[in-house]
Amino acid sequence: MSLAAPIDVMARQERRFALALFAPAFVLLLLITTAPLIFLAWNSLQKLDMSMPWLSGFAGLDNYAKMGGDPRFWNSLALTAVYTASTVVLQVFIGLSLALLVLQIPRGQALLRVAAILPIVLAPVVVGLFWRTLVLAPDVGLVDVVTRALGLGSHNWLGDPQLALISVIAIHTWQWTPFAFLVLLATLATLPPDVYEAARLDRAGPAQRFWHITLPLIRPAVVMVVILRTMTALSAFAAIFAATGGGPGTATEILNLYAYRTSFTELNLGYGSALAMVLLAITVLISWLLFSRRKARA
């Protein structure tokens, strides 16, 4: 009897054992992710208005066609684009700036890293309520105290339609900038010092070193941060809901909140499901574009 036969038997046993370990987790993943998505897609093809349940039935693509003439949908889509672009750009810019600054501090970096983690570990609902009650509350909020001390007066930051969107952008940026900061700080710490020494010998200035050395080297980390933060911003819900509820009016009603309001406030589950499917498609498309861009130039 050759040694190959026992080895083949052991390999098959190991594969069966690996499959036995993998199968329960895979089935559970299908049940909690794929099955709800299929159910959501099916509901988006139905007329499910709980305020008029007697009119329920198959609607085909009517829910999607309805979006074309829905100004509230286009407003929420525009707000989602502004909210996502603003928060991602601010997080990357501020996070990179802080990382470059902290890198120049020889001591205390560990303490700064711990402090940076605190906003991330807070639940988005807690963050929204914290900003609503302690930071942006009229007259007594921290921001209002500062603006009145500077002679800029008091403002209803979350109740003014012109300020509400800026406020929720600030909330999201405050919570998630530390993520970009920590990732970029760790990446900057791994850059080879000999490259910078050679650049100094060639009399390259700080701006030249940053543009021609630092940015190309940290580009994969920056792109990954952009991808992760974009997906999070597109699906933002809890912090905005806790802070403004999507208001005043529809001033902060991004697409995710519009889908929620349509489904659970107005009880139009069919149209709300279609809105959620559109948001899912936008998220997948943008993520694919960003990943393909990263692969193309990595």
C-alpha positions as CSV (number, residue, x, y, z in Angstrom):
1,M,0.0,0.0,0.0
2,S,1.5,3.4,-1.0
3,L,1.7,6.5,1.2
4,A,-0.5,8.4,-1.3
5,A,-3.7,6.6,-0.3
6,P,-3.6,7.5,3.5
7,I,-2.6,11.1,2.5
8,D,-5.6,11.3,0.2
9,V,-7.9,10.0,2.9
10,M,-6.6,12.5,5.4
11,A,-7.0,15.3,2.9
12,R,-10.7,14.3,2.3
13,Q,-11.3,14.1,6.0
14,E,-9.8,17.6,6.5
15,R,-12.0,19.0,3.7
16,R,-15.1,17.4,5.2
17,F,-14.2,18.8,8.6
18,A,-13.6,22.3,7.2
19,L,-16.9,22.1,5.3
20,A,-18.7,21.1,8.5
21,L,-17.2,24.1,10.3
22,F,-18.0,26.5,7.4
23,A,-21.5,25.3,6.5
24,P,-23.4,26.5,9.7
25,A,-21.9,30.0,9.5
26,F,-22.6,30.2,5.7
27,V,-26.2,29.1,6.2
28,L,-26.7,31.6,9.0
29,L,-25.2,34.3,6.9
30,L,-27.6,33.5,4.1
31,L,-30.5,33.6,6.5
32,I,-29.7,37.0,8.1
33,T,-28.4,38.8,4.9
34,T,-29.4,37.2,1.6
35,A,-32.9,36.1,2.6
36,P,-33.9,39.6,3.9
37,L,-32.5,41.2,0.7
38,I,-34.5,38.9,-1.5
39,F,-37.6,39.7,0.6
40,L,-36.9,43.4,0.3
41,A,-36.5,43.1,-3.5
42,W,-39.8,41.2,-3.7
43,N,-41.6,43.8,-1.6
44,S,-40.3,46.6,-3.9
45,L,-42.3,45.0,-6.7
46,Q,-45.5,45.0,-4.6
47,K,-48.1,47.6,-3.8
48,L,-48.0,47.4,0.0
49,D,-49.7,50.4,1.5
50,M,-50.8,49.6,5.1
51,S,-53.1,52.7,5.1
52,M,-55.0,51.1,2.2
53,P,-54.4,47.3,2.6
54,W,-57.3,46.4,0.3
55,L,-55.3,47.8,-2.7
56,S,-52.3,45.5,-2.1
57,G,-51.0,43.5,-5.0
58,F,-48.3,43.0,-7.5
59,A,-47.1,46.4,-8.9
60,G,-44.1,45.4,-11.1
61,L,-41.8,48.3,-11.7
62,D,-44.5,50.9,-10.8
63,N,-42.7,51.8,-7.5
64,Y,-39.5,52.5,-9.4
65,A,-41.2,54.5,-12.1
66,K,-42.9,56.6,-9.4
67,M,-39.5,57.9,-8.3
68,G,-39.0,59.7,-11.6
69,G,-41.8,62.2,-10.7
70,D,-41.2,62.3,-6.9
71,P,-39.5,65.6,-6.0
72,R,-39.0,64.3,-2.4
73,F,-36.9,61.4,-3.8
74,W,-34.7,63.7,-5.9
75,N,-34.3,66.0,-2.9
76,S,-33.2,63.1,-0.7
77,L,-30.9,61.8,-3.4
78,A,-29.2,65.3,-3.7
79,L,-28.9,65.5,0.1
80,T,-27.4,62.1,0.2
81,A,-24.8,63.1,-2.4
82,V,-23.9,66.3,-0.5
83,Y,-23.9,64.6,2.9
84,T,-21.7,61.7,1.7
85,A,-19.2,63.8,-0.3
86,S,-18.8,66.4,2.4
87,T,-18.3,64.0,5.3
88,V,-15.9,61.8,3.4
89,V,-13.7,64.7,2.2
90,L,-13.7,66.3,5.6
91,Q,-12.8,63.0,7.4
92,V,-9.9,62.3,5.0
93,F,-8.6,65.9,5.1
94,I,-8.9,66.4,8.8
95,G,-7.7,62.8,9.6
96,L,-4.6,63.2,7.4
97,S,-3.8,66.6,8.8
98,L,-4.1,65.4,12.4
99,A,-2.0,62.3,11.5
100,L,0.8,64.4,10.0
101,L,0.7,66.7,13.1
102,V,0.7,63.9,15.7
103,L,3.5,62.2,13.9
104,Q,5.7,65.1,14.8
105,I,5.0,64.7,18.5
106,P,7.6,62.2,19.9
107,R,5.6,61.6,23.2
108,G,2.0,61.1,24.0
109,Q,1.0,59.4,20.8
110,A,-0.5,56.4,22.7
111,L,-2.7,58.7,24.7
112,L,-3.9,60.5,21.6
113,R,-4.8,57.2,19.9
114,V,-6.9,56.2,22.9
115,A,-8.7,59.6,22.9
116,A,-9.3,59.2,19.2
117,I,-11.1,55.9,19.7
118,L,-13.7,57.3,22.0
119,P,-16.1,58.8,19.4
120,I,-15.9,55.7,17.3
121,V,-17.0,53.3,20.0
122,L,-20.1,55.4,20.9
123,A,-23.3,54.2,19.3
124,P,-24.6,56.6,16.6
125,V,-27.8,57.2,18.5
126,V,-25.8,58.3,21.6
127,V,-23.7,60.6,19.4
128,G,-26.9,62.2,17.9
129,L,-28.4,62.7,21.3
130,F,-25.2,64.0,22.7
131,W,-24.9,66.7,20.0
132,R,-28.6,67.5,20.2
133,T,-28.7,68.1,23.9
134,L,-25.2,69.2,24.9
135,V,-23.5,70.6,21.8
136,L,-26.1,72.1,19.5
137,A,-28.9,72.9,21.8
138,P,-30.0,76.6,21.5
139,D,-28.8,78.9,24.3
140,V,-27.3,76.2,26.5
141,G,-25.3,74.1,23.9
142,L,-21.5,74.4,23.8
143,V,-21.5,75.8,20.3
144,D,-24.1,78.4,21.2
145,V,-22.1,79.4,24.3
146,V,-19.0,80.0,22.0
147,T,-20.9,81.9,19.3
148,R,-22.6,84.2,21.9
149,A,-19.2,84.8,23.6
150,L,-17.8,85.8,20.2
151,G,-20.7,88.1,19.5
152,L,-22.2,86.0,16.8
153,G,-25.5,85.4,18.5
154,S,-27.6,82.3,19.2
155,H,-28.8,79.9,16.5
156,N,-31.2,77.0,16.3
157,W,-28.6,74.7,14.7
158,L,-30.9,71.7,14.3
159,G,-34.1,73.6,13.8
160,D,-33.0,75.9,11.0
161,P,-33.3,74.3,7.6
162,Q,-30.2,76.2,6.4
163,L,-28.1,75.0,9.4
164,A,-29.5,71.5,10.0
165,L,-27.6,69.8,7.1
166,I,-24.3,71.5,8.1
167,S,-24.9,70.3,11.7
168,V,-25.5,66.6,10.8
169,I,-22.4,66.7,8.6
170,A,-20.5,68.0,11.5
171,I,-21.8,65.2,13.8
172,H,-20.9,62.5,11.3
173,T,-17.5,64.0,10.7
174,W,-16.8,64.3,14.4
175,Q,-17.6,60.7,15.1
176,W,-15.7,59.1,12.1
177,T,-12.7,61.4,11.5
178,P,-10.8,59.4,14.2
179,F,-11.1,56.3,12.1
180,A,-9.4,58.0,9.2
181,F,-6.9,59.5,11.6
182,L,-5.9,56.2,13.1
183,V,-5.6,54.4,9.8
184,L,-3.5,57.1,8.2
185,L,-1.4,57.6,11.3
186,A,-0.5,53.9,11.3
187,T,0.3,54.0,7.5
188,L,2.5,57.1,7.9
189,A,4.4,55.5,10.7
190,T,5.4,52.6,8.4
191,L,6.9,54.8,5.6
192,P,10.6,54.3,5.0
193,P,12.7,57.2,6.4
194,D,15.5,56.7,3.9
195,V,13.3,58.0,1.0
196,Y,12.7,61.2,2.9
197,E,16.4,61.5,3.7
198,A,17.3,61.2,0.0
199,A,14.7,63.8,-0.8
200,R,16.2,66.2,1.7
201,L,19.6,65.6,0.2
202,D,18.1,66.6,-3.2
203,R,16.8,69.7,-1.5
204,A,13.1,68.8,-1.9
205,G,10.9,71.1,0.2
206,P,8.2,69.9,2.7
207,A,5.4,70.5,0.1
208,Q,7.4,68.5,-2.6
209,R,8.1,65.7,-0.2
210,F,4.4,65.5,0.8
211,W,3.1,65.6,-2.8
212,H,5.6,63.4,-4.5
213,I,6.5,60.9,-1.7
214,T,3.9,60.8,1.1
215,L,0.7,60.9,-1.0
216,P,1.7,58.2,-3.5
217,L,2.9,55.9,-0.6
218,I,-0.3,56.3,1.5
219,R,-2.6,56.3,-1.5
220,P,-3.9,52.7,-1.0
221,A,-4.7,53.5,2.6
222,V,-6.5,56.8,1.6
223,V,-8.5,54.9,-1.0
224,M,-9.5,52.3,1.5
225,V,-10.6,54.9,4.0
226,V,-12.6,56.6,1.3
227,I,-14.4,53.4,0.3
228,L,-15.3,52.5,3.9
229,R,-16.4,56.0,4.9
230,T,-18.4,56.3,1.7
231,M,-20.3,53.1,2.4
232,T,-21.0,54.2,6.0
233,A,-22.1,57.7,5.0
234,L,-24.5,56.3,2.3
235,S,-26.1,54.1,5.0
236,A,-26.1,56.7,7.8
237,F,-29.3,56.7,9.8
238,A,-29.2,56.5,13.6
239,A,-27.2,59.7,14.4
240,I,-29.3,61.9,12.0
241,F,-32.5,60.3,13.2
242,A,-31.6,61.0,16.9
243,A,-30.5,64.5,16.2
244,T,-33.1,65.8,13.7
245,G,-35.4,62.9,12.7
246,G,-34.8,64.0,9.1
247,G,-36.1,67.5,9.7
248,P,-36.8,70.2,10.0
249,G,-39.2,69.3,7.2
250,T,-37.0,67.4,4.8
251,A,-33.8,69.5,5.3
252,T,-31.8,66.4,6.5
253,E,-33.9,63.7,5.0
254,I,-31.2,61.6,3.1
255,L,-32.4,58.7,1.1
256,N,-32.0,56.2,3.9
257,L,-34.3,58.3,6.2
258,Y,-36.7,58.8,3.3
259,A,-37.0,55.1,2.9
260,Y,-37.6,54.7,6.7
261,R,-40.2,57.4,6.9
262,T,-42.0,56.1,3.8
263,S,-42.1,52.5,5.2
264,F,-42.7,53.0,8.9
265,T,-44.3,56.4,9.3
266,E,-46.4,56.6,6.1
267,L,-46.8,52.8,6.0
268,N,-46.1,52.5,2.3
269,L,-43.9,49.4,2.5
270,G,-43.8,48.8,-1.2
271,Y,-42.4,52.2,-2.2
272,G,-40.2,52.3,0.9
273,S,-38.7,48.9,-0.2
274,A,-38.1,50.3,-3.7
275,L,-36.3,53.3,-2.2
276,A,-34.1,51.0,-0.1
277,M,-33.3,48.9,-3.2
278,V,-32.2,52.1,-5.0
279,L,-30.0,53.0,-2.1
280,L,-28.5,49.5,-2.1
281,A,-27.8,49.7,-5.9
282,I,-26.1,53.1,-5.5
283,T,-24.0,51.9,-2.6
284,V,-22.9,48.8,-4.6
285,L,-22.2,50.8,-7.7
286,I,-20.1,53.4,-5.9
287,S,-18.2,50.8,-4.0
288,W,-17.4,48.9,-7.2
289,L,-16.2,52.1,-8.9
290,L,-14.0,52.9,-6.0
291,F,-12.5,49.4,-5.8
292,S,-11.9,49.3,-9.5
293,R,-10.2,52.6,-9.3
294,R,-8.0,51.3,-6.6
295,K,-7.1,48.2,-8.5
296,A,-6.4,50.2,-11.7
297,R,-3.8,52.4,-10.1
298,A,-2.6,50.4,-7.0
